[in-house]
Amino acid sequence: MDTWTIEPEEIPALLEGLAILGNGGGGSPAWGRQILLNDLDHNRSWKIVDPKTIPDDWTIVSGGILASVTAIEAVEPAELIKSWEEVFPTIEVIRLTERWIGKKVNAFVPFEPGGLNSPLAMTVSARSDIVVIDGDGLGRAAPESQMTSFIGHGVSLTPMPLIDRYGNAVIVIDAQEPTFSDELGRWVVSRGSGLSANTLYPMSGKQLKESVIPGTFSRSLRIGKTVLEARKSQENVIPKLVEVLSAKELIQAKIEQMREEERAGFYFTVVSLGGIGSHKGKKGRLIIKNEAMLYLEDQGPRAMFPDSIYMLEPATGRGYMSVELKEGMDIAVLASPCHPRMRKAIKTATGRQSLGPSRYGYPDLEYRPIEELLAN
């Protein structure tokens, strides 16, 4: 089994790609940049492996940082990353997992692509003998722990240990409902430091190869290099991204209004869009629950989770974080189909409960692929 690594000069492209694949979430690439540069300052390197090459009997876990948005915004990244040189909570929670399940963890798979959570997985490999998988749980970022391909392929989310930055530790041993672990984890985090490391989805190499969405790092590099090359040559970057993402351009627009809306007991951000340029006269709406989950026009849904909904800065192709969206900003919205393994996952009973539109406030809808929605 061969490993490969990200070269220092590739970090900007990697972070550009991860931010785009984050669909508005997955953590800020500013965090990711500091994590990776800190690794380089300590002469560390990242051990990335193709999921197809790992042994069937290996033990793999996923995970990342579980935090409230306000907690992340209140933390100074450099200060927190410096503290990791003394105690790195993600390694600590992996060791807790090993003690609980009685097996050594051989590999770590990112929960999602994103500017923070994917570099976090990379630094796990740089600080240990654990390799990081070139893949993740869903091919885009999502707001809840059960929103993965893994859960729809029979991989248990639990046990889910959490360790916060103060050293408080909790293990969610089991859950009868797929959404319970995430809900309990967020309750624990909100009553502790507001920021914790967690692991979840302990699985075998065989299970990983049947359920993982491949290409988190390799794909992000391709996407990021496309963006940077287009900027350098002063080309229109959006058509380039349509090609490399195998996406459809839904709208280029100005953000006309942003408001919070309560649906099914949750708060969502509704972003109203007015088309510009060749899209003038067109109206659209984005439904955001941390990430872009649904895009609607007058005729109804045009793209829906778990298909990807990319929110981009039209002039640069940069992936917007949902927290930075403001009225008056220009935005390009693209969408592309999710991986076939995600399509298979959402067709299961557990997948419908874990991934379906009820999780982002639309229990009256059923998931329909983007190809079907755009054909109408």
Legacy VTK file of the C-alpha trace (Angstrom):
# vtk DataFile Version 3.0
C-alpha trace
ASCII
DATASET POLYDATA
POINTS 376 float
0.000 0.000 0.000
1.536 3.272 -1.164
0.949 6.634 0.465
1.169 10.030 -1.176
1.281 13.527 0.229
0.363 17.139 -0.475
3.343 19.273 -1.415
3.668 22.663 0.329
3.119 24.549 -2.931
-0.171 22.648 -3.454
-1.784 23.859 -0.215
-3.499 26.931 -1.789
-5.093 24.768 -4.499
-6.145 22.139 -1.967
-7.872 24.700 0.239
-9.646 26.326 -2.724
-11.041 22.948 -3.731
-12.041 21.932 -0.218
-13.906 25.219 0.300
-15.862 24.708 -2.926
-16.759 21.111 -2.081
-17.869 22.290 1.362
-21.084 23.743 -0.123
-20.848 26.615 2.360
-19.595 24.579 5.324
-16.899 22.168 6.417
-15.013 24.866 8.287
-13.042 27.888 7.181
-10.008 27.346 4.911
-8.273 30.014 7.023
-8.288 27.432 9.837
-7.090 24.717 7.481
-4.209 26.848 6.241
-2.955 27.429 9.775
-3.239 23.716 10.623
-1.229 22.665 7.571
1.397 25.394 7.890
1.860 24.446 11.542
2.534 20.857 10.441
5.159 22.095 7.992
6.729 24.258 10.712
7.146 21.053 12.755
8.581 19.094 9.790
5.547 16.833 9.531
4.149 15.303 6.365
0.769 13.802 5.515
0.212 10.141 4.679
-2.723 9.867 2.249
-3.938 6.551 0.849
-6.324 5.442 -1.875
-9.234 3.666 -0.134
-9.149 0.864 -2.707
-5.713 -0.218 -1.431
-6.396 -0.690 2.275
-6.711 -4.174 3.813
-10.197 -5.506 4.539
-9.340 -6.179 8.200
-8.117 -2.667 9.016
-10.061 -0.522 11.484
-11.024 2.945 10.307
-12.823 5.767 12.093
-14.203 9.066 10.917
-14.541 12.252 12.911
-13.619 15.880 13.219
-14.587 18.877 15.295
-18.104 19.169 16.686
-18.751 22.777 17.629
-21.240 25.581 17.666
-20.662 28.352 15.121
-20.312 30.883 17.935
-17.671 28.743 19.662
-15.605 28.464 16.466
-15.853 32.213 15.853
-14.779 32.963 19.436
-11.604 30.862 19.262
-8.324 32.246 17.982
-7.048 29.554 15.552
-3.339 30.135 16.217
-3.856 29.848 19.976
-5.852 26.611 19.725
-3.465 25.011 17.221
-0.519 25.907 19.453
-2.229 24.110 22.352
-2.417 20.973 20.201
1.355 20.607 20.564
0.690 19.772 24.216
-2.558 17.805 23.877
-4.223 17.074 20.545
-7.859 16.164 21.337
-8.462 14.271 18.088
-5.642 11.816 18.827
-6.904 11.552 22.418
-10.409 10.677 21.235
-9.008 8.106 18.767
-7.132 6.444 21.661
-10.369 6.456 23.685
-12.089 4.755 20.745
-9.354 2.105 20.608
-9.794 1.338 24.305
-13.559 1.091 23.948
-13.686 -1.124 20.835
-10.551 -3.127 21.695
-8.880 -2.552 18.311
-6.095 -0.361 16.985
-7.237 2.330 14.567
-5.236 2.081 11.333
-6.771 4.885 9.287
-8.822 8.042 9.668
-11.379 9.083 7.042
-12.623 12.684 6.929
-16.282 13.106 7.747
-16.624 15.626 4.904
-14.647 17.829 2.533
-14.102 21.268 4.015
-11.507 23.874 4.809
-11.211 22.813 8.467
-12.330 19.198 8.847
-10.250 17.781 5.977
-6.958 19.437 7.093
-7.778 18.196 10.601
-7.772 14.640 9.222
-4.450 15.349 7.531
-2.802 16.496 10.754
-4.025 13.313 12.483
-1.888 11.342 10.027
1.032 13.754 10.387
1.054 13.389 14.186
0.642 9.594 14.380
1.100 6.268 12.607
-2.462 6.545 11.307
-2.941 7.166 7.579
-5.663 9.413 6.166
-8.058 8.130 3.501
-8.478 9.987 0.202
-12.230 9.955 0.643
-14.978 11.000 3.042
-18.499 10.285 4.170
-20.561 12.181 1.618
-18.576 14.109 -1.035
-19.718 17.505 0.289
-20.217 19.015 3.733
-23.353 18.479 5.818
-24.667 19.816 9.136
-25.368 16.564 11.007
-23.327 13.504 11.955
-25.781 10.953 10.539
-25.768 12.575 7.075
-23.325 10.166 5.432
-23.052 7.358 2.959
-21.694 5.193 5.785
-24.974 5.084 7.689
-26.925 4.067 4.588
-24.530 1.164 4.006
-25.014 -0.383 7.439
-22.061 1.189 9.288
-22.999 2.132 12.857
-22.430 5.753 13.809
-21.759 4.655 17.401
-19.816 4.375 19.599
-19.181 8.117 19.338
-16.693 9.454 21.909
-16.293 13.188 22.410
-13.493 15.014 24.222
-13.691 18.779 24.560
-10.773 21.182 24.900
-11.126 21.142 28.692
-10.737 17.348 28.801
-14.388 16.469 29.430
-15.113 13.072 27.833
-18.413 11.411 26.917
-19.151 8.275 24.874
-22.464 7.818 23.080
-22.566 4.016 23.238
-25.625 3.316 21.117
-28.682 5.010 19.671
-32.025 3.663 18.477
-32.616 6.664 16.211
-29.892 7.656 13.700
-30.274 11.348 14.592
-29.912 10.859 18.367
-26.092 10.792 18.559
-25.698 14.125 16.806
-28.416 15.732 18.909
-26.887 14.438 22.161
-23.372 15.401 21.051
-24.422 18.973 20.369
-26.197 19.128 23.738
-22.971 18.002 25.455
-20.846 20.480 23.487
-23.196 23.373 24.260
-22.839 22.685 27.983
-19.072 22.241 27.933
-16.413 24.208 26.087
-18.504 24.619 22.925
-15.812 22.783 20.971
-14.960 19.081 20.980
-13.166 16.384 19.010
-15.163 13.307 18.169
-14.845 10.002 16.346
-17.654 8.012 14.839
-18.395 5.267 12.313
-15.813 2.674 13.407
-15.642 0.293 10.459
-13.543 -2.345 8.742
-11.560 -1.765 5.587
-14.122 -3.851 3.718
-16.990 -1.677 4.955
-15.087 1.489 4.068
-14.481 0.370 0.497
-18.196 -0.342 0.054
-19.383 3.025 1.412
-16.720 5.758 1.171
-17.030 8.631 -1.299
-13.564 8.662 -2.901
-11.275 11.540 -3.838
-11.520 14.147 -1.079
-7.940 15.349 -1.478
-7.152 14.374 -5.073
-10.397 15.896 -6.344
-9.964 19.054 -4.278
-6.509 19.531 -5.780
-7.882 19.251 -9.324
-10.671 21.713 -8.584
-8.374 24.180 -6.829
-5.762 24.076 -9.578
-8.492 24.761 -12.133
-9.575 27.864 -10.178
-6.042 29.198 -9.670
-5.068 28.651 -13.317
-8.221 30.421 -14.543
-7.553 33.380 -12.280
-3.936 33.604 -13.406
-4.921 33.634 -17.079
-7.859 35.988 -16.325
-10.381 33.534 -17.757
-14.004 33.297 -16.680
-13.694 30.731 -13.898
-17.346 29.666 -13.608
-17.457 27.726 -16.924
-14.204 26.026 -15.904
-15.810 24.953 -12.618
-18.941 23.733 -14.401
-16.650 21.412 -16.353
-14.388 20.147 -13.544
-17.331 19.654 -11.154
-19.561 18.043 -13.809
-22.085 20.633 -12.644
-24.989 22.685 -13.946
-25.086 26.449 -13.482
-28.399 27.244 -11.795
-28.162 31.013 -11.418
-25.839 33.981 -11.192
-27.529 36.461 -8.930
-27.440 39.183 -6.353
-28.491 38.319 -2.807
-31.668 40.361 -2.324
-32.733 39.214 1.132
-31.621 36.921 3.950
-33.946 35.845 6.706
-34.257 33.138 9.314
-37.208 30.793 9.038
-38.452 28.164 11.475
-39.544 24.889 9.931
-40.120 21.584 11.731
-38.568 22.984 14.915
-35.287 24.129 13.336
-34.022 27.510 12.168
-32.820 27.867 8.609
-31.440 30.748 6.572
-33.476 31.526 3.475
-31.479 33.435 0.857
-33.548 35.167 -1.839
-31.736 35.662 -5.141
-32.363 37.950 -8.119
-30.681 36.939 -11.365
-28.063 39.156 -13.000
-26.444 39.172 -16.445
-27.838 36.383 -18.620
-29.976 35.278 -15.635
-31.701 38.660 -15.251
-35.361 38.267 -14.347
-34.820 34.865 -12.764
-35.616 34.367 -9.067
-34.272 31.678 -6.767
-34.049 30.718 -3.116
-31.358 28.873 -1.184
-32.215 27.005 2.020
-29.167 26.826 4.262
-28.691 24.700 7.371
-24.994 25.466 7.913
-24.570 24.296 4.301
-26.687 24.800 1.172
-29.326 22.064 1.355
-31.985 23.084 -1.166
-32.299 25.407 -4.164
-35.787 26.419 -5.314
-37.314 28.420 -8.128
-40.959 29.217 -8.824
-41.505 25.748 -10.264
-40.175 24.138 -7.100
-36.947 22.352 -6.124
-34.112 22.430 -8.668
-31.395 20.833 -6.520
-31.510 19.122 -3.137
-29.183 17.463 -0.639
-27.302 15.141 -0.868
-26.577 16.449 -4.374
-23.999 19.227 -4.183
-25.057 22.890 -4.224
-22.011 25.122 -4.698
-22.105 28.776 -3.626
-19.366 30.673 -5.445
-17.994 34.185 -5.852
-18.602 34.771 -9.588
-15.524 36.886 -10.224
-13.025 34.482 -8.618
-14.694 31.081 -8.298
-13.996 31.101 -4.568
-16.291 28.921 -2.482
-18.366 31.032 -0.108
-18.820 30.041 3.505
-22.508 30.343 4.399
-21.698 32.555 7.398
-20.172 35.220 5.139
-23.199 35.672 2.862
-24.706 39.165 2.991
-27.422 41.065 1.179
-26.078 42.793 -1.924
-23.377 40.189 -2.647
-23.076 38.563 -6.070
-23.260 34.774 -6.097
-23.096 31.936 -8.606
-24.988 28.759 -7.702
-23.946 25.483 -9.332
-25.129 21.960 -8.589
-23.954 18.445 -9.415
-25.116 14.888 -8.698
-23.887 13.118 -5.583
-21.889 9.905 -5.826
-23.829 6.694 -6.628
-23.046 5.408 -3.119
-24.907 8.384 -1.654
-27.798 7.735 -4.035
-27.892 4.136 -2.796
-27.711 5.277 0.842
-30.639 7.685 0.651
-32.879 4.983 -0.821
-32.616 2.902 2.377
-35.036 3.383 5.272
-32.219 4.618 7.532
-30.935 6.869 4.743
-34.315 8.501 4.174
-34.604 9.202 7.897
-31.012 10.460 8.188
-30.594 12.378 4.929
-34.050 13.286 3.708
-35.624 16.735 3.275
-37.287 16.581 6.705
-33.811 17.179 8.168
-33.718 20.614 6.550
-37.296 21.638 7.145
-39.199 20.156 4.207
-40.904 16.943 5.407
-43.406 17.255 2.562
-40.658 16.699 -0.037
-38.884 13.528 -1.099
-35.364 13.491 -2.476
-35.250 13.648 -6.260
-32.000 13.624 -8.253
-30.894 16.875 -9.857
-31.108 15.311 -13.316
-34.830 14.686 -12.769
-35.509 18.103 -11.235
-33.786 20.009 -14.041
-35.537 17.955 -16.730
-38.917 19.434 -15.771
LINES 1 377
376 0 1 2 3 4 5 6 7 8 9 10 11 12 13 14 15 16 17 18 19 20 21 22 23 24 25 26 27 28 29 30 31 32 33 34 35 36 37 38 39 40 41 42 43 44 45 46 47 48 49 50 51 52 53 54 55 56 57 58 59 60 61 62 63 64 65 66 67 68 69 70 71 72 73 74 75 76 77 78 79 80 81 82 83 84 85 86 87 88 89 90 91 92 93 94 95 96 97 98 99 100 101 102 103 104 105 106 107 108 109 110 111 112 113 114 115 116 117 118 119 120 121 122 123 124 125 126 127 128 129 130 131 132 133 134 135 136 137 138 139 140 141 142 143 144 145 146 147 148 149 150 151 152 153 154 155 156 157 158 159 160 161 162 163 164 165 166 167 168 169 170 171 172 173 174 175 176 177 178 179 180 181 182 183 184 185 186 187 188 189 190 191 192 193 194 195 196 197 198 199 200 201 202 203 204 205 206 207 208 209 210 211 212 213 214 215 216 217 218 219 220 221 222 223 224 225 226 227 228 229 230 231 232 233 234 235 236 237 238 239 240 241 242 243 244 245 246 247 248 249 250 251 252 253 254 255 256 257 258 259 260 261 262 263 264 265 266 267 268 269 270 271 272 273 274 275 276 277 278 279 280 281 282 283 284 285 286 287 288 289 290 291 292 293 294 295 296 297 298 299 300 301 302 303 304 305 306 307 308 309 310 311 312 313 314 315 316 317 318 319 320 321 322 323 324 325 326 327 328 329 330 331 332 333 334 335 336 337 338 339 340 341 342 343 344 345 346 347 348 349 350 351 352 353 354 355 356 357 358 359 360 361 362 363 364 365 366 367 368 369 370 371 372 373 374 375
